[in-house]
Amino acid sequence: MQKAKDTVLITGGAGYIGSHAVKLFLEKGYRVVVFDNLSRGWKEPLEILGKLGSLEFVKGDLRNKKDLSKVFGKYKISAVLHFAALCSVNESMEQPELYFENNVLGSLNLLEAMRKSGIKKIIFSSTCATYGETKYLPVDESHPQAPANPYGESKLLVEKMIRWYGELHNFQYVILRYFNVCGAASDGTIGDSKKPSLLLMQNAVRGAMGIEPFFLTCPTVKTPDKTPIRDYIDVEDLVEAHYAAFECLNQNGKSQILNLGNGRGYSVKEIVSAVEKTFKIKMPREHGEARKGEYAAIYADPKRARRVLKWKTKKTLENSIESLRKWYESRPDGYRK
Ligand SMILES: NC(=O)c1ccc[n+]([C@@H]2O[C@H](COP(=O)([O-])OP(=O)(O)OC[C@H]3O[C@@H](n4cnc5c(N)ncnc54)[C@H](O)[C@@H]3O)[C@@H](O)[C@H]2O)c1
């Protein structure tokens, strides 16, 4: 077996996006240490991915400084990819304190543990939710940030902390502001398994496959079809951008803030129609309880990420829908037995 390259720490590696990053970094020959408290993630993807290379799992909580100092004491880590967070807008509107404690305090503990161990490279999962209601479209990285919910606010606060650690402690960072993430691994091995499921395309595919009823949960907004417009990025394209960001940090150490999106907006109804087209069915458009903290339209100007990372998205909406079909065919309930 080929000798593993450096060790990367992936927080939240048992979750949806983090597990896809674990897969890619293992495939690229890195040794991966996953730090996750399994509050929203699963051990199962890690068992599946363990076969690909050198993967260690540490069950720990960002809110517990001892858990963090143990992991940094045990492994010689070269960089951190920080995915771990709570990320339900709705939940954050009901329990803001949970979001500030978990996401903000947790990330501060992580930054401090890194600083004390002399590890200064971090790639952070931020979100377009830090922009809030848009002033102009497409949204570039200079767009004002005014989150419309505590989830987005918690991520903005972490962005600010990381920037200060860059300024004052020479941290080198890439802050990646994701738009809406969709899809699953194209080989069908891993996918999303949120409890409960939060993501539109995932839910629409589950509805189309008859796994569970599909409800529209979006508020009525001022867009042509009155449903929110978002920018969808496939999870495999997204993690490729993380790998490119990691390589850039290693090559030039230059800190960056980048949007990760496709640069095109689709309304909720358009996504549902795309799913219907792939499955050649019509789904009932019943309305569930409307989400809180949502806004009308947002899509990315992804030019800077394309230029800096020499990366671009490759997957179409149809590719993402097909990958979800493959995933749910083998695991209709995700990792839940
Ligand atoms: N899914 C999206 O569309 C989207 C969009 C923008 C940004 N993001 C960001 O991407 C990241 C990953 O999102 P996801 O969809 O994979 O979420 P997820 O819930 O599937 O994964 C998050 C993981 O973090 C872990 N975690 C949470 N709090 C922790 C703590 N205190 N200590 C240790 N582990 C903890 C959870 O157990 C879970 O495994 C998040 O930071 C999220 O804010 C996601």
The ligand as an ORCA input file, in Angstrom:
! r2SCAN-3c Opt
* xyz 0 1
  N     -25.857     21.306      3.408
  C     -25.809     22.509      2.841
  O     -26.523     22.794      1.855
  C     -24.856     23.558      3.374
  C     -24.874     24.835      2.786
  C     -23.976     25.797      3.269
  C     -23.092     25.487      4.262
  N     -23.103     24.244      4.837
  C     -22.146     23.963      5.914
  O     -21.454     22.749      5.622
  C     -21.118     22.067      6.821
  C     -21.558     20.633      6.720
  O     -22.958     20.565      6.492
  P     -23.713     19.177      6.317
  O     -24.870     19.433      5.424
  O     -22.733     18.133      5.961
  O     -24.248     18.948      7.802
  P     -24.354     17.602      8.660
  O     -25.289     17.888      9.794
  O     -24.659     16.432      7.784
  O     -22.886     17.431      9.206
  C     -22.372     18.178     10.287
  C     -21.550     17.233     11.145
  O     -21.000     17.984     12.226
  C     -21.123     17.221     13.426
  N     -21.146     18.162     14.560
  C     -22.060     19.148     14.787
  N     -21.750     19.797     15.934
  C     -20.609     19.220     16.420
  C     -19.807     19.453     17.563
  N     -20.118     20.385     18.477
  N     -18.713     18.685     17.747
  C     -18.381     17.709     16.855
  N     -19.124     17.443     15.759
  C     -20.222     18.184     15.552
  C     -22.432     16.451     13.252
  O     -22.522     15.303     14.081
  C     -22.381     16.106     11.765
  O     -21.749     14.866     11.535
  C     -21.764     22.856      7.956
  O     -20.770     23.646      8.557
  C     -22.799     23.731      7.256
  O     -23.005     24.924      7.955
  C     -23.962     23.276      4.420
*
